[in-house]
Amino acid sequence: MTEEKNNKEINQDVLRWIIIGLVGFALIALIFSAGMKVGASKAKYSYLWAESYHKNFAGPRDGFLGDWRSAPPLSSGDFIEGHGAFGEIIQIDDAGLVIRGRGNVEKLIITNQNTTIQKGRDMVKKEELKINDQIVIVGSPNEDGQIEAKLIRIFNGEDTRKTEKLPRFPFPFFK
């Protein structure tokens, strides 16, 4: 009787470890597939941005690099951020604006009535944006390689000067 009980306990232990192993494998597969989806999304945005650059900025008909298939493969640092940007406004029109971001990359930002524009903590209208304003954009990429802005924050030199007057914790008396 005890031998039968021991066999039953061993079988339950084996079954428990098999279930734990299968759940662990499924979890690892889920995490891996999520990483692949994020990477594919970044690659797709970067590709579409490059494909549509000449349409967005009136460049040569074949693009600046010609046939992209003959170009060497991109390194992992060459992807363009698709969900946001930081830079200086260089052009403003009815549909949106163009900014010059990191590495002098120009990005086309599309705005609509749902786009929130803030200067500090105050809401402002699109008409208050000016050329040379430093802005941060949060949005989502579209199929043409543009960023559809959901939030635009305007920064100016006064923002940085205000923080210099604040005490520096934990030593507010030393600069």
C-alpha positions as CSV (number, residue, x, y, z in Angstrom):
1,M,0.0,0.0,0.0
2,T,2.8,2.5,0.9
3,E,4.6,1.6,-2.3
4,E,1.5,2.4,-4.3
5,K,1.2,5.7,-2.4
6,N,4.9,6.6,-3.1
7,N,4.4,6.0,-6.8
8,K,1.3,8.2,-6.8
9,E,3.3,11.0,-5.1
10,I,6.2,10.6,-7.5
11,N,3.7,10.8,-10.5
12,Q,2.1,14.0,-9.0
13,D,5.6,15.6,-8.5
14,V,6.6,14.7,-12.1
15,L,3.3,16.1,-13.4
16,R,3.7,19.3,-11.4
17,W,7.3,19.9,-12.8
18,I,6.1,19.2,-16.3
19,I,3.3,21.8,-15.9
20,I,5.7,24.3,-14.4
21,G,8.1,23.7,-17.3
22,L,5.4,24.1,-19.9
23,V,4.1,27.4,-18.3
24,G,7.7,28.7,-18.1
25,F,8.3,27.8,-21.8
26,A,5.0,29.5,-22.8
27,L,6.0,32.6,-20.8
28,I,9.4,32.8,-22.5
29,A,7.8,32.4,-25.9
30,L,5.3,35.1,-25.2
31,I,8.1,37.6,-24.1
32,F,10.2,36.7,-27.1
33,S,7.3,37.3,-29.5
34,A,6.5,40.6,-27.9
35,G,10.1,41.7,-28.4
36,M,9.9,40.6,-32.0
37,K,6.7,42.6,-32.5
38,V,8.2,45.8,-31.0
39,G,11.4,45.4,-33.2
40,A,9.4,44.8,-36.3
41,S,7.3,47.9,-35.6
42,K,10.4,50.0,-35.2
43,A,11.9,48.6,-38.4
44,K,8.7,49.2,-40.3
45,Y,8.5,52.8,-39.2
46,S,12.1,53.5,-40.1
47,Y,11.6,51.8,-43.5
48,L,8.4,53.8,-44.2
49,W,10.0,57.0,-43.1
50,A,12.9,56.5,-45.5
51,E,10.6,55.4,-48.3
52,S,8.4,58.5,-47.9
53,Y,11.1,61.1,-47.2
54,H,11.2,62.4,-50.7
55,K,7.4,62.7,-50.8
56,N,7.3,64.5,-47.4
57,F,10.2,66.9,-48.1
58,A,10.0,67.3,-51.9
59,G,13.3,65.5,-52.6
60,P,14.4,63.5,-55.7
61,R,11.8,61.1,-57.2
62,D,13.9,58.0,-56.4
63,G,14.8,59.2,-53.0
64,F,18.3,60.4,-51.9
65,L,19.7,56.9,-51.7
66,G,18.2,55.5,-54.9
67,D,17.4,51.8,-54.6
68,W,17.4,50.9,-50.9
69,R,18.1,47.2,-51.6
70,S,21.6,48.0,-52.8
71,A,22.4,49.9,-49.6
72,P,24.3,48.1,-46.8
73,P,22.2,46.8,-43.9
74,L,21.4,49.2,-41.1
75,S,23.0,48.8,-37.7
76,S,20.7,48.7,-34.7
77,G,21.5,52.4,-33.9
78,D,20.2,53.6,-37.2
79,F,16.5,53.2,-36.5
80,I,14.5,56.4,-36.2
81,E,12.2,56.9,-33.1
82,G,8.7,56.6,-34.4
83,H,6.6,57.6,-31.4
84,G,8.1,60.9,-30.5
85,A,10.7,63.5,-31.4
86,F,12.6,66.4,-30.0
87,G,13.9,69.3,-32.0
88,E,13.5,72.8,-33.4
89,I,10.6,73.8,-35.6
90,I,11.9,74.7,-39.1
91,Q,8.5,74.9,-40.9
92,I,4.8,75.4,-40.0
93,D,1.8,74.8,-42.2
94,D,-1.9,73.9,-42.0
95,A,-1.3,70.1,-41.8
96,G,1.5,70.2,-39.3
97,L,5.1,71.1,-38.9
98,V,8.6,70.0,-39.7
99,I,11.2,69.8,-37.0
100,R,15.0,69.3,-37.2
101,G,15.9,66.7,-34.6
102,R,18.9,64.8,-33.4
103,G,21.5,64.4,-36.1
104,N,19.8,67.1,-38.2
105,V,17.1,64.6,-39.2
106,E,14.0,66.3,-40.4
107,K,10.6,64.9,-39.3
108,L,7.2,65.7,-40.5
109,I,4.7,66.1,-37.6
110,I,1.0,66.0,-38.4
111,T,-1.4,67.8,-36.0
112,N,-5.2,67.8,-35.7
113,Q,-7.9,69.1,-33.4
114,N,-7.1,66.3,-30.8
115,T,-3.4,67.4,-30.5
116,T,-2.6,68.9,-27.1
117,I,-0.1,71.8,-27.2
118,Q,1.4,72.9,-23.9
119,K,3.9,75.7,-23.0
120,G,4.9,74.9,-19.4
121,R,1.7,74.0,-17.7
122,D,-0.5,76.2,-19.9
123,M,-2.5,75.0,-22.9
124,V,-1.8,77.0,-26.1
125,K,-3.1,77.0,-29.7
126,K,-1.1,75.9,-32.7
127,E,-1.0,79.5,-33.9
128,E,1.4,80.3,-31.0
129,L,4.0,77.9,-32.3
130,K,7.0,79.8,-33.9
131,I,9.9,78.8,-36.1
132,N,13.0,78.0,-33.9
133,D,10.8,76.9,-30.9
134,Q,12.3,73.8,-29.2
135,I,9.6,71.2,-28.8
136,V,9.0,67.6,-27.7
137,I,6.4,65.6,-29.6
138,V,4.6,62.4,-28.4
139,G,2.5,60.6,-31.0
140,S,2.2,57.6,-33.2
141,P,3.7,56.8,-36.7
142,N,1.6,56.5,-39.7
143,E,2.1,54.6,-43.0
144,D,3.8,57.6,-44.7
145,G,6.6,57.8,-42.1
146,Q,5.1,60.9,-40.4
147,I,4.4,61.3,-36.7
148,E,0.7,62.0,-35.8
149,A,1.1,64.2,-32.7
150,K,-0.9,63.6,-29.6
151,L,1.1,66.0,-27.3
152,I,3.4,68.8,-28.2
153,R,5.4,70.6,-25.4
154,I,7.2,73.8,-26.1
155,F,10.4,74.7,-24.3
156,N,12.2,78.0,-24.2
157,G,15.2,79.5,-22.5
158,E,13.1,80.9,-19.6
159,D,12.2,77.3,-18.5
160,T,15.9,76.5,-17.8
161,R,16.5,79.9,-16.1
162,K,13.6,79.3,-13.6
163,T,15.2,76.0,-12.4
164,E,18.5,77.8,-11.6
165,K,16.7,79.8,-8.8
166,L,15.3,76.6,-7.1
167,P,17.3,75.3,-4.1
168,R,19.5,72.4,-4.9
169,F,18.6,69.5,-2.5
170,P,20.2,68.4,-0.2
171,F,22.7,71.4,-0.2
172,P,20.6,74.5,-1.1
173,F,23.4,76.9,0.0
174,F,26.1,75.5,-2.4
175,K,26.0,76.0,-6.1
